[in-house]
Structures are given as structure tokens and as C-alpha cells.
Amino acid sequence: MPAAAFPAPVLASQAVFRALMDAVARPGTVKPLPPAAAAPLPLSATAAAVALTMLDYETPVWLDAPLARSPQVADWIRLHAGARVTSDPRQAAFAFIADPVHAPAFDGFSLGTPEYPDRSATLVLQVEGFGTGQRLLLAGPGIADVQSFSAQPLPPDFPNRIAANRALFPRGIDVILVSPDAVAALPRSVAATRG
């Protein structure tokens, strides 16, 4: 029998879920995130924690090239989360991206439909950290006035991607960013300008 991916699965999963929901409710704020144990590289322990918490057997998952090159990552996701890995980003409910600088265009993923905006993808980007890199000024639901946000590395055109994504609302993708010890979210409702 394989070892548990979380040391205390129920409590850890609840803590990760709570951190994710707080991050989504308050876009651009950075929340501590408990890591999963023994995730295969290049999947980070915090991205693995998101996978364990958000994926199940009904959730198609897409992996970027660095993650897809490691068969252990797909095997780990199938074993611990029960999710199936797809090679078609448009079929994915979640996409995990270990190389965010070269992340595919957002419109290459499912953006939902006007009738079913919830059928869009959530992208999980592994970043080195928060508080450095190009600064964005965020506005929208869950933000009192303006929220300053930065993370790196990100695609060079990231502010333009977020702006184009916001223009699609209520359609569009949601972005979760994970560093080695924290999480932040930029849901599709967020408007961003360069700071």
C-alpha cells in the first residue's frame, strides 16, 4: 500500500482547502500553504497539495512539458488523487504548470461558456516566490480598494493575459499561484494593471 501523500490526510486537506478558499476570496493576498509529502519532481510539494485537495476521478488534468516529461508525476496524480491526465489542454479542468514563463496562452484552455462559465479551467502555476517581479495593481470583488501583487517567474505578457481574461467575465480561467510555502489566487473577476 502506498504511503499517504499528506501526513495527516483529513486535517492537511482541510487546511489546504481553507488556504485556497481564502486566497480566492481575497485575490492577490498570499496565504501559507501546507505542502504534500514526497511529491515527485518537478511537481512542487505545494502544487501537489493543491492537486490532492482539488482533484478527483472526475477531474481531467493537463500537465505542462516539464511535468509531462516525468511519468512519475502523472502516476502520482492518478494514484493519490484518482484524476486522469489529458494531453488536450481544452479538456482539462485543472492545468499544472511548472514552467510559468512558458505557460501556454490562456485561451488554449477551456474558458467556459456563457451558459456554463464554471466549465472553465483553473491553472496552477508554480512560482519561486511572492513579493518580487513585476508589480500588478489588482481590483475587483474581494479587494477593498487596490491590492498590490507580484510573483516570479511569470510570463512576460502576464498583465495583458489577466486583462484579456477579465474582459471575458463571467467566462475565463482562474489562476492559482503556488510558491514553496504559500498560495495566492487571481480569479477571472480580477482586473490588473501594471504597478
Secondary structure, 3 states (H helix, E strand, C coil): CCCCCCCCHHHHHHHHHHHHHHHHHCCCCCEECCCCCCCCCCCCHHHHHHHHHHCCCCCEEEECHHHHCCHHHHHHHHHHHCCEECCCHHHCCEEEECCHHHCCCHHHCCECCCCCHHHECEEEEECCEECCCCCEEEECCCCCCCEEECEECCCCCHHHHHHHHHHCCCCCCEEEEECCCEEEEECCCCEEEEC
